[in-house]
Amino acid sequence: MAGISEAITQIKKAESDADSLVEQSTVDAKAMIDEAHVKANEMVEAAKNEANEEAQSTVFDAEENAKKEATSISSQADSDVEAIKNKARNNIDEAASIIVKNIL
């Protein structure tokens, strides 16, 4: 009888140990899931921040390039205007001479 009683005690202890192991495993699994959620949220936030910084950098670069191009176009327009004025000044004497000839 002592052997059966001892076997039953060992079985009950094994069942108790198994229950404790399952309970601890459940607690550990929940902790791992919670930690994974926190890390995932941190990674998402980091990715959002990085994307925002990259977008701002891209916009800044585009604005700088646009300013440079506008300055270049403005300089070219100023140069073209000056060339047209010079051509017009060269024609003033000829136009005045034609007008004087027509009047006389």
FENGI-V676925 format. One record per pair of residues at least 24 apart in sequence whose ideal C-beta (glycine too) atoms are under 10 Angstrom apart, sorted by the first residue. I is the first residue (numbers start at 0). GAP is how many residues later the second one is. D is the distance in Angstrom with one decimal. If there is no record, write none. Layout:
i = {I I}
gap = {GAP GAP}
d = {D D}
//
This chain:
none
//
